Amino acid sequence: MRGLMALPSNVTFVTFDVYGTLIDWEAGVADAFEKEAAKDGFTIDRDEVVELFLEISREIESGSYELYAEVLRRTAVEIAKRIGWDLEPSRSGFLPESVQRWQPFKETNPTLQKFKKNYDVGLISNIDDKLLGQTRRHIPLDFDLVVTAQQVRSYKPDPAHFKECARRIGGKKGWVHVASSITQDIEPCVKEKIPVIWVNRRKETLEAGAKKPTAEVKTLAEAFKLINGGS
């Protein structure tokens, strides 16, 4: 764990990115592809699928807004094309359908309960309301605020999510965001001057000259300790 700048002295509101921070989307996506491809006797490389998912989904999100379920369908078709799997586009719904089975990390629910006892908590996510509703069955917590791509009709790293969150909270004072994506969360937060803790689950390295997060940790539990003064 390493602190890079000071966090607010009086934190009152903590928001979280969902997929990658609270939910293991990588295993969820790889499992979905593995299961569907097996129907055709096709074997996937899980790591390759995950990396292609990151690249292709972000490219699609950078275009005109459409529901995340559609982003997932288009991503599935393009990934299949890249890896040589002859997937009929009519079957691409297997990917959005799989979201309901994507599981939280083991630390997610116990740590969120700790956050909830001490702070207002919220979710800021690049997803649509219906799919997030399915995910929230795995994280049964009463969140004080939820901002989705569907609500702001854009995808991070566009700052709309964060501007809307600031509007609902009533400003940025006392607010800290916790997230795992450099491009979709860390960079826009730095630009918007929102304190942000990077949960670096993928053990990534920032590029030379990149803007640094307020702090970097390995786990959500470490983020809680950092915000809660080490306790």
N, C-alpha and C positions, 0 to 999 in steps of 0.2 A: 504493500500500500504506500502511495506517495502523494502528499498534498502539493499542489502546484501553485495555488492561490488560496486566499482565505475564503471560507464559506461564510454566508451571512451569520452574524452573531446570534440572531434570533430567528431560527427557521420555524415557519408555521405551516407551510404547504409544500408537500413533496409529490411530484408527478413522476410517472414511470412510462417508458416505452414498453410495449407488451411483448412483441415477438423478438426473441433473442435476449431480452432482459428478464422477463418473467416466464415465458413459454419457450420450450425447445423446438423452434420451428425447423431447425436443420434436420433433426431426427424425424419430425413429422413429414416434411417434404420427401426425404429419402425413403421413408417407409411407404409412402403413398405411391411413389414411382416404382419402387421395387415390387409391390403387390400387383399393380396394374400391368407392368411390363411382363411379370411372370405368367400372366394369362396368355401371352403370345410366345412364351418360351424365350424371352429376351432378358439378358442379365445386365443390370446397370452398374456403373461405378458410382457409389454413393457420394464420394467427395466431388467427383466431376459434376454430378447433378446439382449439388449445393452451390458450387461456384457459378455454374451456368444460371441457376435461379437468381442469384444476386445480380449478375450482369444483366440478364434479360428483363427481369421484373422492373428494375430501376429504369431501364431504357423505355419500357412501355409506360411507366408512371410519369415520365417526363413529357409525354404527349398530352393530348386532350383528356380531361378527366373522364373516367368511367369507373363503375363500381369495382371494388377489389376482386369480387368473384370473377368478373370478366378478365381482369388483369391476370388472375391465376389460370384461367382457361387458355388465354393467349400464350402465357408463359409455358404452360405444359406442352402445347403444340410445337412451339419453337425449340424447346429443349429436346423433345423427341426427334425433331428434324436434325438437330446438331449431333445427336449421339447415334443416329442411324436406326432409330426405332420407328417402324411404320405404324404410327398411331393415327387412327381415324379422328379428325377434329370433333366428331360427335361424341367421342369418349372423353374429351378433355375435362369434363365436369368432375372427374375423379379427384382432381386436385382441390378445388374449393370444397368439395364434399368431405375431404379428409380433415379439414381444419378443426372440426368438432372433436377429433381424436388427438390433436397435438397436445402434448402433456406439459405441465409446468415443471420447472426444475425442482428438485427435492427441497431446496431452501426457500422457494418462493412463498408458499402460504405461511409457514411459521414466521418468516421475516416480515411479510406484509402485516401480519397481526401485530407485530411489535411497532411498526411504523404507525399503524392506525391508532394505537393507544396514545401516541405522543403528538401526532400531526394530522392535519387534513391531508387526504391522499387523492390522487387523480391518475387517469390514464390518458396518454396522448399517443394515438396509433394510426398508422397507415393502413386502415382496413375499413370495411363497411359495417354498419350497425348490426346487421343480421349475423354476420360471421363472428363479430366480437361477442355478441350475445351467447353464441355457442361456446366460445372460449371461456367466458366468465362463469360457466358452470364448474370449471376446474379451479377457479379462484373466487370462492364465495365470500366476498368482502363487500361491504357497503361503501363504494367510492363516492367521494364528495363532488367529483367532476370527471367527465369523460368527453374527450374531443377526438373525433374520428375524421378520416379523410372524407367520408361521405358528408359529414356536417359542414366542412369548410370547402368541399369540392376541389381539393388539391392534395398533392402528396408531398410529404417532406422529401427533400430539404427546403422546399418552399416554406417561408416562415408563417404561413396562415394559421397552422395549428397553434403555434406559440403566441401569436398575436391574439388569437381567440381565447386562449387560456388566460393570458394576462388580463384581457377584458373581463372575463368572468370572475377572476380572483379579485380584480380591482387594482391591478398593478403588479409589479415584479418584486416588491419588497417581501422578504421572508420566504421566497420561493426557490426551491432547488429541483432540478430535473435529474433523473437517474436513467441512464440508457447505455446500450451496447454498440450502437451503430455510429461510426465516425461521420460518415457522409450525411446520414439522415437526421441525426440528433445532435452530435457534438458540435459539428461545424455551424449549423444554424443557431444553436444556443450561444455559441461564442460571439457570433455576429450580432445577435439580439441582446447581448450582455446579460444573459440568464445564467446563473451559476449552474454548472452541470458536472455530474460525477459519471465518469466513464467506467462501466462494468466491462472490463476487457476479457470476456470469456474466451474469445478466439485467439488470445495471446498475440494480438496484432502490434505492429510498430508504427508509430506516427511518421509520416514522411518528413524529411528535413525541411524546416521552415514552416511546418504546419502549425496552426493555432492550437494551443494546448487546452485541455479541459481544466476545470477548476481543480479536479482531483481524479486520480485513477485508482481503481481497486480491481480485485480479481473476482469478487463475489458480491451478491446483493447483501449478504450478512455484513461484509466489510463496509459497504456503503452506509448501512444503518449505524454501525459503530462510529463511523466518521462523523455523520450528521448529529449523532446523539452524544457527541463529546467523548467518544472512546468507551462508553459504558454499554 
